[in-house]
Amino acid sequence: MHVQVSQMAASVGAATGLIAMGAGSVTDQVGAAISGSALLIVSTMVLCVHVVLRALRDTAIERAALAEERDLAIAAQAGIASERERMRSDLARSRKAVQDLLVRERRAMRVALEEERFSIQADAIDMAFRLQQSGVLDEPPTPATGVLVRLPVRQPVGDAMLAASDD
């Protein structure tokens, strides 16, 4: 309210100074013209000071808003950094868990493979023992005789070779 009153007073003073300067110039009264000019200059300066103060006050409000936004941005960056660190630690824990699971599964597979190999060896020894007891291993192997199949021979006919067929 105080600023509006002083602005109004400065505006009225500027108008009065302008009228006094104009009236003094028209009536050749030098004193009235000079005093009107001085009143106009002072009133204009007061109005300029009000404009500058308003700009400074508006700048202060903008600076406060920017400071608040900066604080929010810093808080957001801190939140992002903590979230990123949490994700990294989660990834590290899950990677460790997967590696532990892989080691356990490999160990279980090796145990299962050894048990299977032992079972196969035991079956082979048991079979060899039964073959030995039945006397199959004492006989010399007999050579296998097979049936010889003769393939037809190609017979030349003119320039072409034709295969003989049994048809």
C-alpha atoms as an extended CHARMM CRD file, in Angstrom:
* protein
*
       167  EXT
         1         1  MET       CA              0.0000000000        0.0000000000        0.0000000000  PROA      1               0.0000000000
         2         2  HSD       CA              2.8480000000        2.4030000000        0.9050000000  PROA      2               0.0000000000
         3         3  VAL       CA              4.5000000000        1.8520000000       -2.4840000000  PROA      3               0.0000000000
         4         4  GLN       CA              1.2750000000        2.5840000000       -4.3590000000  PROA      4               0.0000000000
         5         5  VAL       CA              0.7700000000        5.8820000000       -2.4640000000  PROA      5               0.0000000000
         6         6  SER       CA              4.3300000000        7.0330000000       -3.1750000000  PROA      6               0.0000000000
         7         7  GLN       CA              3.9710000000        6.0730000000       -6.8390000000  PROA      7               0.0000000000
         8         8  MET       CA              0.7240000000        8.0120000000       -7.0340000000  PROA      8               0.0000000000
         9         9  ALA       CA              2.3300000000       11.0260000000       -5.3630000000  PROA      9               0.0000000000
        10        10  ALA       CA              5.2950000000       10.8490000000       -7.7630000000  PROA      10              0.0000000000
        11        11  SER       CA              2.9050000000       10.6480000000      -10.7360000000  PROA      11              0.0000000000
        12        12  VAL       CA              0.9080000000       13.6600000000       -9.4900000000  PROA      12              0.0000000000
        13        13  GLY       CA              4.1740000000       15.5590000000       -8.8800000000  PROA      13              0.0000000000
        14        14  ALA       CA              5.3810000000       14.7470000000      -12.4080000000  PROA      14              0.0000000000
        15        15  ALA       CA              2.1000000000       15.9620000000      -13.8980000000  PROA      15              0.0000000000
        16        16  THR       CA              2.1900000000       19.1260000000      -11.7640000000  PROA      16              0.0000000000
        17        17  GLY       CA              5.8160000000       19.7840000000      -12.7300000000  PROA      17              0.0000000000
        18        18  LEU       CA              4.9730000000       19.3150000000      -16.3940000000  PROA      18              0.0000000000
        19        19  ILE       CA              2.0460000000       21.7620000000      -16.1340000000  PROA      19              0.0000000000
        20        20  ALA       CA              4.1510000000       24.2890000000      -14.1760000000  PROA      20              0.0000000000
        21        21  MET       CA              6.9920000000       24.0280000000      -16.6800000000  PROA      21              0.0000000000
        22        22  GLY       CA              4.5970000000       24.4640000000      -19.6040000000  PROA      22              0.0000000000
        23        23  ALA       CA              2.7940000000       27.4100000000      -17.9720000000  PROA      23              0.0000000000
        24        24  GLY       CA              6.0890000000       29.0820000000      -17.0420000000  PROA      24              0.0000000000
        25        25  SER       CA              7.4230000000       28.6680000000      -20.5570000000  PROA      25              0.0000000000
        26        26  VAL       CA              4.2720000000       30.0620000000      -22.1540000000  PROA      26              0.0000000000
        27        27  THR       CA              4.0110000000       33.0630000000      -19.7660000000  PROA      27              0.0000000000
        28        28  ASP       CA              7.7500000000       33.7640000000      -19.7570000000  PROA      28              0.0000000000
        29        29  GLN       CA              8.0330000000       33.1010000000      -16.0460000000  PROA      29              0.0000000000
        30        30  VAL       CA             11.4780000000       31.5400000000      -15.7090000000  PROA      30              0.0000000000
        31        31  GLY       CA             11.0540000000       30.6540000000      -12.0350000000  PROA      31              0.0000000000
        32        32  ALA       CA              7.8530000000       28.6820000000      -12.6600000000  PROA      32              0.0000000000
        33        33  ALA       CA              9.4360000000       26.8960000000      -15.6330000000  PROA      33              0.0000000000
        34        34  ILE       CA             12.5710000000       25.9610000000      -13.6320000000  PROA      34              0.0000000000
        35        35  SER       CA             10.5980000000       24.8390000000      -10.5770000000  PROA      35              0.0000000000
        36        36  GLY       CA              8.2420000000       22.7970000000      -12.7930000000  PROA      36              0.0000000000
        37        37  SER       CA             11.2570000000       21.1650000000      -14.5010000000  PROA      37              0.0000000000
        38        38  ALA       CA             12.8170000000       20.3520000000      -11.1150000000  PROA      38              0.0000000000
        39        39  LEU       CA              9.5480000000       18.8500000000       -9.8450000000  PROA      39              0.0000000000
        40        40  LEU       CA              9.2320000000       16.8160000000      -13.0530000000  PROA      40              0.0000000000
        41        41  ILE       CA             12.8340000000       15.5190000000      -12.7380000000  PROA      41              0.0000000000
        42        42  VAL       CA             12.4570000000       14.5730000000       -9.0530000000  PROA      42              0.0000000000
        43        43  SER       CA              9.1140000000       12.8500000000       -9.6430000000  PROA      43              0.0000000000
        44        44  THR       CA             10.5480000000       10.9420000000      -12.6000000000  PROA      44              0.0000000000
        45        45  MET       CA             13.5170000000        9.8390000000      -10.4830000000  PROA      45              0.0000000000
        46        46  VAL       CA             11.1570000000        8.6030000000       -7.7350000000  PROA      46              0.0000000000
        47        47  LEU       CA              9.1950000000        6.6120000000      -10.3180000000  PROA      47              0.0000000000
        48        48  CYS       CA             12.4540000000        5.1500000000      -11.7110000000  PROA      48              0.0000000000
        49        49  VAL       CA             13.5660000000        4.1570000000       -8.2000000000  PROA      49              0.0000000000
        50        50  HSD       CA             10.2110000000        2.3990000000       -7.6930000000  PROA      50              0.0000000000
        51        51  VAL       CA             10.6330000000        0.5440000000      -10.9940000000  PROA      51              0.0000000000
        52        52  VAL       CA             14.1720000000       -0.5300000000      -10.0220000000  PROA      52              0.0000000000
        53        53  LEU       CA             13.0340000000       -1.6270000000       -6.5610000000  PROA      53              0.0000000000
        54        54  ARG       CA             10.1810000000       -3.6440000000       -8.0660000000  PROA      54              0.0000000000
        55        55  ALA       CA             12.6290000000       -5.3070000000      -10.4710000000  PROA      55              0.0000000000
        56        56  LEU       CA             14.9790000000       -6.1120000000       -7.6010000000  PROA      56              0.0000000000
        57        57  ARG       CA             12.1270000000       -7.4540000000       -5.4840000000  PROA      57              0.0000000000
        58        58  ASP       CA             10.9030000000       -9.5700000000       -8.4150000000  PROA      58              0.0000000000
        59        59  THR       CA             14.4620000000      -10.8060000000       -8.9350000000  PROA      59              0.0000000000
        60        60  ALA       CA             14.6960000000      -11.7340000000       -5.2580000000  PROA      60              0.0000000000
        61        61  ILE       CA             11.4420000000      -13.6900000000       -5.5590000000  PROA      61              0.0000000000
        62        62  GLU       CA             12.7600000000      -15.4350000000       -8.6770000000  PROA      62              0.0000000000
        63        63  ARG       CA             16.0550000000      -16.1790000000       -6.9110000000  PROA      63              0.0000000000
        64        64  ALA       CA             14.1520000000      -17.6850000000       -3.9990000000  PROA      64              0.0000000000
        65        65  ALA       CA             12.0910000000      -19.8090000000       -6.4080000000  PROA      65              0.0000000000
        66        66  LEU       CA             15.2490000000      -20.8940000000       -8.2260000000  PROA      66              0.0000000000
        67        67  ALA       CA             16.9250000000      -21.7330000000       -4.9170000000  PROA      67              0.0000000000
        68        68  GLU       CA             13.9230000000      -23.8490000000       -3.9950000000  PROA      68              0.0000000000
        69        69  GLU       CA             14.0580000000      -25.6080000000       -7.3660000000  PROA      69              0.0000000000
        70        70  ARG       CA             17.8020000000      -26.1390000000       -6.9280000000  PROA      70              0.0000000000
        71        71  ASP       CA             17.1960000000      -27.6910000000       -3.5160000000  PROA      71              0.0000000000
        72        72  LEU       CA             14.5620000000      -29.9640000000       -5.0330000000  PROA      72              0.0000000000
        73        73  ALA       CA             16.9430000000      -30.9210000000       -7.8450000000  PROA      73              0.0000000000
        74        74  ILE       CA             19.7210000000      -31.6970000000       -5.3520000000  PROA      74              0.0000000000
        75        75  ALA       CA             17.3030000000      -33.8140000000       -3.3200000000  PROA      75              0.0000000000
        76        76  ALA       CA             16.1970000000      -35.6150000000       -6.4830000000  PROA      76              0.0000000000
        77        77  GLN       CA             19.8150000000      -36.2670000000       -7.4800000000  PROA      77              0.0000000000
        78        78  ALA       CA             20.5210000000      -37.6430000000       -4.0080000000  PROA      78              0.0000000000
        79        79  GLY       CA             17.4600000000      -39.8870000000       -4.3240000000  PROA      79              0.0000000000
        80        80  ILE       CA             18.5910000000      -41.0650000000       -7.7540000000  PROA      80              0.0000000000
        81        81  ALA       CA             22.1050000000      -41.7360000000       -6.4550000000  PROA      81              0.0000000000
        82        82  SER       CA             20.7930000000      -43.7550000000       -3.5130000000  PROA      82              0.0000000000
        83        83  GLU       CA             18.4400000000      -45.6840000000       -5.8060000000  PROA      83              0.0000000000
        84        84  ARG       CA             21.3080000000      -46.3720000000       -8.2120000000  PROA      84              0.0000000000
        85        85  GLU       CA             23.4610000000      -47.6060000000       -5.3010000000  PROA      85              0.0000000000
        86        86  ARG       CA             20.5950000000      -49.8080000000       -4.0770000000  PROA      86              0.0000000000
        87        87  MET       CA             20.2200000000      -51.2770000000       -7.5680000000  PROA      87              0.0000000000
        88        88  ARG       CA             23.9660000000      -51.9380000000       -7.7620000000  PROA      88              0.0000000000
        89        89  SER       CA             23.9330000000      -53.7060000000       -4.4130000000  PROA      89              0.0000000000
        90        90  ASP       CA             20.8360000000      -55.6990000000       -5.4540000000  PROA      90              0.0000000000
        91        91  LEU       CA             22.5980000000      -56.7180000000       -8.6740000000  PROA      91              0.0000000000
        92        92  ALA       CA             25.7190000000      -57.7030000000       -6.7290000000  PROA      92              0.0000000000
        93        93  ARG       CA             23.6660000000      -59.7930000000       -4.2900000000  PROA      93              0.0000000000
        94        94  SER       CA             21.7170000000      -61.4850000000       -7.0900000000  PROA      94              0.0000000000
        95        95  ARG       CA             24.9290000000      -62.1210000000       -9.0480000000  PROA      95              0.0000000000
        96        96  LYS       CA             26.4650000000      -63.7090000000       -5.9240000000  PROA      96              0.0000000000
        97        97  ALA       CA             23.3170000000      -65.8000000000       -5.3740000000  PROA      97              0.0000000000
        98        98  VAL       CA             23.3560000000      -67.0060000000       -8.9930000000  PROA      98              0.0000000000
        99        99  GLN       CA             27.0490000000      -67.8830000000       -8.7470000000  PROA      99              0.0000000000
       100       100  ASP       CA             26.4270000000      -69.8290000000       -5.5260000000  PROA      100             0.0000000000
       101       101  LEU       CA             23.5070000000      -71.6270000000       -7.1740000000  PROA      101             0.0000000000
       102       102  LEU       CA             25.6980000000      -72.4690000000      -10.1690000000  PROA      102             0.0000000000
       103       103  VAL       CA             28.4190000000      -73.8950000000       -7.8940000000  PROA      103             0.0000000000
       104       104  ARG       CA             25.8340000000      -76.0160000000       -6.0210000000  PROA      104             0.0000000000
       105       105  GLU       CA             24.2840000000      -77.2900000000       -9.2660000000  PROA      105             0.0000000000
       106       106  ARG       CA             27.7040000000      -78.1680000000      -10.7190000000  PROA      106             0.0000000000
       107       107  ARG       CA             28.5980000000      -80.0120000000       -7.5290000000  PROA      107             0.0000000000
       108       108  ALA       CA             25.2800000000      -81.9110000000       -7.6440000000  PROA      108             0.0000000000
       109       109  MET       CA             25.8170000000      -82.7480000000      -11.3270000000  PROA      109             0.0000000000
       110       110  ARG       CA             29.3170000000      -84.0540000000      -10.6060000000  PROA      110             0.0000000000
       111       111  VAL       CA             27.9780000000      -86.2180000000       -7.7700000000  PROA      111             0.0000000000
       112       112  ALA       CA             25.2000000000      -87.5330000000      -10.0220000000  PROA      112             0.0000000000
       113       113  LEU       CA             27.7170000000      -88.1960000000      -12.8150000000  PROA      113             0.0000000000
       114       114  GLU       CA             30.0260000000      -90.0720000000      -10.4410000000  PROA      114             0.0000000000
       115       115  GLU       CA             27.0790000000      -92.1480000000       -9.1590000000  PROA      115             0.0000000000
       116       116  GLU       CA             26.0180000000      -92.9520000000      -12.7350000000  PROA      116             0.0000000000
       117       117  ARG       CA             29.5870000000      -93.8300000000      -13.7220000000  PROA      117             0.0000000000
       118       118  PHE       CA             29.9100000000      -96.0540000000      -10.6510000000  PROA      118             0.0000000000
       119       119  SER       CA             26.5930000000      -97.7350000000      -11.5040000000  PROA      119             0.0000000000
       120       120  ILE       CA             27.7290000000      -98.3590000000      -15.1050000000  PROA      120             0.0000000000
       121       121  GLN       CA             31.0480000000      -99.7540000000      -13.9030000000  PROA      121             0.0000000000
       122       122  ALA       CA             29.3020000000     -102.0060000000      -11.3930000000  PROA      122             0.0000000000
       123       123  ASP       CA             26.9280000000     -103.2800000000      -14.1070000000  PROA      123             0.0000000000
       124       124  ALA       CA             29.8690000000     -103.9170000000      -16.4690000000  PROA      124             0.0000000000
       125       125  ILE       CA             31.7950000000     -105.8220000000      -13.7940000000  PROA      125             0.0000000000
       126       126  ASP       CA             28.6810000000     -107.8220000000      -12.9100000000  PROA      126             0.0000000000
       127       127  MET       CA             28.0910000000     -108.6490000000      -16.5890000000  PROA      127             0.0000000000
       128       128  ALA       CA             31.7410000000     -109.6250000000      -17.0920000000  PROA      128             0.0000000000
       129       129  PHE       CA             31.5630000000     -111.8420000000      -14.0050000000  PROA      129             0.0000000000
       130       130  ARG       CA             28.4160000000     -113.5740000000      -15.2860000000  PROA      130             0.0000000000
       131       131  LEU       CA             29.9760000000     -114.0040000000      -18.7440000000  PROA      131             0.0000000000
       132       132  GLN       CA             33.0680000000     -115.5190000000      -17.1250000000  PROA      132             0.0000000000
       133       133  GLN       CA             30.9540000000     -117.9180000000      -15.0420000000  PROA      133             0.0000000000
       134       134  SER       CA             28.8870000000     -118.9820000000      -18.0340000000  PROA      134             0.0000000000
       135       135  GLY       CA             32.0560000000     -119.7450000000      -20.0180000000  PROA      135             0.0000000000
       136       136  VAL       CA             31.3170000000     -117.4020000000      -22.8900000000  PROA      136             0.0000000000
       137       137  LEU       CA             34.6580000000     -115.6750000000      -22.4380000000  PROA      137             0.0000000000
       138       138  ASP       CA             36.5890000000     -119.0020000000      -22.5520000000  PROA      138             0.0000000000
       139       139  GLU       CA             35.5830000000     -119.8280000000      -26.1610000000  PROA      139             0.0000000000
       140       140  PRO       CA             37.6370000000     -118.2590000000      -28.9220000000  PROA      140             0.0000000000
       141       141  PRO       CA             35.6330000000     -115.9790000000      -31.1340000000  PROA      141             0.0000000000
       142       142  THR       CA             34.3930000000     -117.5740000000      -34.3290000000  PROA      142             0.0000000000
       143       143  PRO       CA             34.8850000000     -115.5820000000      -37.4830000000  PROA      143             0.0000000000
       144       144  ALA       CA             31.6620000000     -114.3660000000      -38.9340000000  PROA      144             0.0000000000
       145       145  THR       CA             30.8230000000     -115.4550000000      -42.4160000000  PROA      145             0.0000000000
       146       146  GLY       CA             28.7670000000     -113.2060000000      -44.5560000000  PROA      146             0.0000000000
       147       147  VAL       CA             26.8770000000     -113.2840000000      -47.8340000000  PROA      147             0.0000000000
       148       148  LEU       CA             28.6360000000     -111.6840000000      -50.7270000000  PROA      148             0.0000000000
       149       149  VAL       CA             26.3490000000     -109.6250000000      -52.9210000000  PROA      149             0.0000000000
       150       150  ARG       CA             27.5620000000     -109.0320000000      -56.4360000000  PROA      150             0.0000000000
       151       151  LEU       CA             26.6440000000     -105.7160000000      -57.9660000000  PROA      151             0.0000000000
       152       152  PRO       CA             25.8530000000     -105.4910000000      -61.6740000000  PROA      152             0.0000000000
       153       153  VAL       CA             28.5860000000     -104.1720000000      -63.9130000000  PROA      153             0.0000000000
       154       154  ARG       CA             27.9560000000     -101.3100000000      -66.2990000000  PROA      154             0.0000000000
       155       155  GLN       CA             27.9650000000     -102.2800000000      -69.9030000000  PROA      155             0.0000000000
       156       156  PRO       CA             29.0500000000      -99.7460000000      -72.5670000000  PROA      156             0.0000000000
       157       157  VAL       CA             26.3990000000      -99.1080000000      -75.2160000000  PROA      157             0.0000000000
       158       158  GLY       CA             27.4350000000      -96.7030000000      -77.8810000000  PROA      158             0.0000000000
       159       159  ASP       CA             28.5670000000      -93.4580000000      -76.3260000000  PROA      159             0.0000000000
       160       160  ALA       CA             26.5620000000      -93.9200000000      -73.1550000000  PROA      160             0.0000000000
       161       161  MET       CA             27.1380000000      -96.1620000000      -70.2000000000  PROA      161             0.0000000000
       162       162  LEU       CA             24.1060000000      -98.0900000000      -69.0520000000  PROA      162             0.0000000000
       163       163  ALA       CA             23.8450000000      -99.9620000000      -65.8380000000  PROA      163             0.0000000000
       164       164  ALA       CA             22.7720000000     -103.5670000000      -66.0740000000  PROA      164             0.0000000000
       165       165  SER       CA             19.6810000000     -104.3740000000      -64.1750000000  PROA      165             0.0000000000
       166       166  ASP       CA             18.1450000000     -107.5980000000      -63.0220000000  PROA      166             0.0000000000
       167       167  ASP       CA             14.7430000000     -106.5990000000      -64.3870000000  PROA      167             0.0000000000
